[in-house]
Amino acid sequence: MLNQINKRLKTLLLECQEPLLQEVMMYSALGEGKRLRPLLLLASCEAISGDYNHTALDFACAVEMIHAYSLAHDDLPAMDNDDYRRGRPTCHKVYGEAEAILAGDGLLSFAVEVMARHICPAPSSHEGTLSSEYINQCLLAAKALKRVMQNAGINGMVGGQMSDIINEGKPIDAETLAAIHRRKTGCLISASLEAGAILGHGDDATVKEMAKLGHVLGMAFQIRDDILDVTSSLENLGKPTGSDTKNQKSTYVSIHGLAASEAEYVRICDHIKEISAGIPQKTDNLNQIISQILTRKR
């Protein structure tokens, strides 16, 4: 899966005809990232249908573009002001702030274009007649695109980022913090699992369970991030530690303490296993990827 994602992602980004923009977009999207979100999308599709197709692969790449754009913008001086990401200098440190902003803009808009291509692809093989299968595939692509962008947008990831920024330096309670991270981190993870299930022809109940799994997994991911931010190092994590403290952001560790955060992480991991066990799966790849996420060191 990972090799297919990286290969297709590079092929898509080569479509950019502005040389510098292409270079900066590739720097942002093709670094040594974990590709967790696209892997979850493909594994979700495969779990439901037994396989994944070209449409799911393009959606997986689009989700990674959205994630990469958010990181390029997050790292800017006006936001988190980070110098390192994925073990190397952040995009704006290499190319400049304007270039990083435009690369993020390009990645987001191109991600939508890539997904939209699958809503009405040329029906050349249908000899002028649109089959019910073709129409259904178009509808599923439209439904998946809508859910991805809803989760990535104003009431999802972007809304969570705004709430995160306006609460910097302010004492907030655990409920507010959870709401921030449910949108900022959980929404795009949930969108990946949900879109994969939609493209895999999952029924409404299964798609809903995948979305629920994604939100809980996103919560676990964020708690793990907060723990690593105080227990790991730049060398191991690939990005600066202690950045949340520097930016006066509340975290699970700052509110609950390290020991309680670690205990909560164990509890949520058990809950994730319960949810995934209740979703019928035709392959074991999804569970393997989830396990890798929960045991990650960076």
N, C-alpha and C positions, 0 to 999 in steps of 0.2 A: 504493500500500500504506500509506504513512505516514498519509495523510489518513483512510483507512478505520480504521486502528488508533486514531488520536486520537478520531475521532468515536464509535466503538463503546466505547472506554474511558470516555469521558465519560458516555455513555448508561448504561452499567452502574453507574458510581459514583453516578449520580443516584438509584439504587434505595435508597440509604441514607436512612433516615427520621429519623435523629438529625442535626439541622442542623449542629452544630459538628463532629461526627465526619465528616460528609460533606465539609465544607469543608477539614478538615485532611487527609483522604485525597486529595482532589483536589489540594491544594497539593503533596503528596508525589508523586503519580502523574502529574500533568498538566503539570509544568514542562517546560522546553525540553530534554528529554532526547533522546538519539540514537535510542532505541527499537531498539537493535541486536538484542536478543534476540527480540522479537516479529517484527521484519523477517526474521530468520534462520528463524524457524519457518514463516512464510508462504512464504518463498522455497524452503525445503526441501520443503514440501508441493507447491508449484507445480513444482519441478524433477522430482519423481517422477510426479505425476499430470497435469501440464500446467495445473493451476489449483488454487485453494484455495476452500473453502466456508465457510459460517457457523460450523461447528464449529471449524475451524482458526483463524478470526478470534477466536473467544472464547478459545481456548487461548492465542493470541498475547497477548491482553489480560491473561489470567490470569498469564502469565509476567512481563509488565511489572509487574503488581501485586506479585508476589513480589519482583522486583528492587527496586521502590520501597520496599517494607516493609523490606528488608534495609538500604537506604541510610538510611532514617529512623532505624533502630536503630543502625547503624554510627556515625552522626554524634553520638550522644548523649555527654554528658560521661563516662559510665562506660566508653565504648568509645574511639572515635577523637577525640571532643571537637572536632569541626569546626564552624566558624561559617558556612561557605559551601558550597553545593552547586548545580551547574548555573547558576552566575552570580548566585545570590541567597541570602539567609540560609537556613540549614538549618531544618528543620521545628520543632525544639525551640526555636530562637532566636526564632521568630515566635509560636508557640502555647504553649510550655512543654513540659517533659519528659514529664509524665504524658500530655498530649495526643498527643505524638509516639509514645509507646509504644502507646497505644490505637489510633492511626491505623495503625501497623504491624501490630498484632494484627488489626485490621479488614481490612486489605488482604490479609493472608495467608489468613485464614479465608474471605473472600469469593472469593478466587482459586480455592480448592478447590471452593466451591459452584458457581461459574460453570462449571468443567470438569465437575463431577459431573452437571450438568443434561443433559449430552449422552450420559450412559451409558444412561439410560432415558427419553428424551423421549416425550411422549404420542404413540402410534401412531395418531392419528386418521384418517389417510388409508389405513390398512391394513384398515379395516372389520372389526376384531376378529381379524384374522389377522396374525401377525408374519412378515413375509417374511424370507428368508435374508439379503437385503441390509440390512434394518433391524437384524437381530440382529448382523450383521458390523460395522455402524457402531457399535453399542453396545459391542461387544467392543473395537474399535479405540480408542474414546474411553476405555474403562477402562484399556487398556494404556498409552495415552499419559499419562493422569493418574498412573498408578502410577510411570512413569519420571520425570515432572516432579517429583513429590514425593520420590522417592528421591534425586534429584539435589539437591533443595533442602533436604533434611533432615539427620538426624543423621550420616549417613555421606557427606554431600555438602557443600553450602555451609555449613550451620550447624556441622558438624564442623570444617570448615576454618577458620571464624571462631574457634572455641574454641581450636584449635591455634595460631592467629595470636596470640590474646590471651595464652595461657600462655607463649608464647615471647618476648614483649616484653622487651627489655633483656637477652636471653640471646644468646650467640654460637651460631649454628646453621650447619650445613653446607648446601651447595647442594642436596643430596638432600632434606633436611628442608624447605627453603624451597620446592622444586618441589612436594613433596607437599601443603604448605599451599595453594599457589595452584591446584594441580590441582583441589582441592575447593572452595576459597573462590571462585575466579573461573571455572575451567573447567567445573565441573559444570552450572551453569545455562545456559551457552552450549551445552554438549553436549546438555542436555535439550531445548533449543529446536530444534536440528537433528534430534534423534532423534524428538521428538514430531511434528514436521512430516512426517517421512518415514513414520511410523506412520499418521498421518491421511491421508497421500497414497497409502496402500495399498502402500508399499514392502515388498519381501521382507526376510527376516531379514538377509541379507548386506548389503543396501543400508542398512538401518537401522543395522547395526553400523558400517559405513563412515562414516555421517553422525555417529554418536557419536564415532568416532575423530577425525574432522575437527573436531568441536566442542572436544574436549579440547586438540588442538594449537593451534586458534585461540584458546582461552582462555589458553594459555601465552603465545602471542604478544601477546595483549591485555594481560596482566599485565606482561610485560617492557616493552612500550611505555609502560604507565602509570608504571613505575618510572623509565624514562628521562625522560619528561615531567615527573615530579615534581622532577627536578633541573635540567632545561633550560628549562622553560616558566615562565609567570607566572600569578598569579591572574586577570589580565585575559584571558589567552588560554585558560587551562585551565578557568575557571569555578569553581574550588575552590582552597583554599590549597595552595601548593607547599611541599615540605619537611616535610609532616606526618608522614611515616614516620620521618624523623630525629628530629622532636620527640617521637614516641611510642616511640623506641628500637626500631624494627622493622627487621629485616634485609630487604634488598631485593636484587634481582639486581645493581643498581649497587653497593651497599655490599659485596657479596660478590665480584663479578667485576670491578668497575670499569666506567666508562662505555664505554670503547672495546670491551671484550670483550662487554658487554651489547648494544651496537649490532651487533657482528658476529654474535652469536648470534641476534639478531632477524632479520637478513637470511637466515641459514640456515633458521630456522623458517618464514619467509615462503615460501621456495622449497619447503620440505616441504609446506606447506599447498597450494600450487599443484599439486604432484604428486598429493596425495590427491584434491583436487577434480576433477582431470583424469580420474581413474579412476572417477568416479561418473557414470553416464549421466544427462544432464539435458535435459529437454524445453524449458527456457527458460534464458536467460543471467542472470536476475536474481540468483540466488544468488552467482555469481561476481562480479557487480558490487558486491553488498553486502559480500562478503568483501574486495574491493579497497578499498572505502571504509574499512573497519575498519583494514586494514593501513597505510593512508596517512593516518590521522586525525592531527589536530594537537591534539586535546583529548579 
